[in-house]
Amino acid sequence: MMSNFLSSLLDTAIVPGFSRIGFLVRSRVNHWDQVSSYDLTGKVVVITGPTSGLGKECVRILAPTGAQLVLVARNKEKCEDVISSVRNICTGPEPVCVVAEMGDLLSVGKAAREIATRFPQIFAVVHNAGALLNSRQVSPQGIEQTVSSHVLGPHLLTTVLLANLIATQGRVVTVSSGGMYSAELPNIDGKRTLEMRTDIYNGSKQYAIAKRAQVTLNEIWATKERSVHFDSMHPGWADTPGVQESIPAFQRITKPILRSPEQGADTIAWLAAVQPIPGPSGSFWSDREVRSIHKLPMTRRSDTAEARTNLWNWCNQAIAPYLSE
């Protein structure tokens, strides 16, 4: 009871809850075990964005579990460097690199079909790839890059690999961000879209909108496919290359309390490995505990059944051309 009270207090205060303080308090009070000691022998775990930051740390945490890691990265050389860096601690097969740019739907579709053919049974898919862009960019398909890489690319990968996940009653873990707490869910009704226009573009706001869409899709997936466990999470404030490059002022100010990449990646790896996951499908997690996806009344009000249906339909229409060759 005391641990729940402390955790809720930290979460309400935001700064201590999202910082390394929250991680250290929760991990010690709850006596967390080491994910690296789990046994995932014979299980396939797919991880996107594995070459830096939280993704790279997730690979390092899971390497000693005996899992077959499938690393989806846009840069083959960097991916191979990561594989080399964990070779001496891997207890299962050597990790496999599959090249794909998660914002390029043609590339994601091709990679997903390659993975589906090569690995008929998949235990976990970790959607970690993405970035916060300070200027508006578009994908090869003409879609705003943040939305394409954080929302549509993962949705396409999940859809193609769904049968492989059902075969093992597996799980999908989506790495979101606490930044999504500030964003409403746009109602894509022909007048609104997830994509911000060039004249009003704000990278941090676009990122928050995409992250809001991620956690909402996670909940929708949980109602659509009950044979697979769907979970999203936020890692708190971690000192990663992405944070250093995208929001350097924030990184400089908060550096003394930022989490290490290992601390930020802990719940990601834990959700990918723990058996069974101790919470309902569709949950949103932080520090191994289920959290609400809303902190503000305005975001709760925007989260309507119509907005959810429109988001689901829009995503499916966008990925439809890339589901098959």
Secondary structure, DSSP 8 states (H G I E B T S, - for coil): -HHHHHHHHHHHHSHHHHSHHHHHHHHHHTT---GGGS--TT-EEEEES-SSHHHHHHHHHHGGGT-EEEEEES-HHHHHHHHHHHTTT--SS--EEEE--TT-HHHHHHHHHHHHHH-S--SEEEE------SS--B-TTSSBHHHIIIIIHHHHHHHHHHHHHHTTT-EEEEE--GGGGG------SSS--SS--GGG--HHHHHHHHHHHHHHHHHHHHHH-TTSEEEEE---SB--HHHHHH-HHHHHHHGGG-B-HHHHHHHHHHHHH-SS-SS-TTEEEETTEEE-S-SSHHHHHH--HHHHHHHHHHHHHHHGGGS--
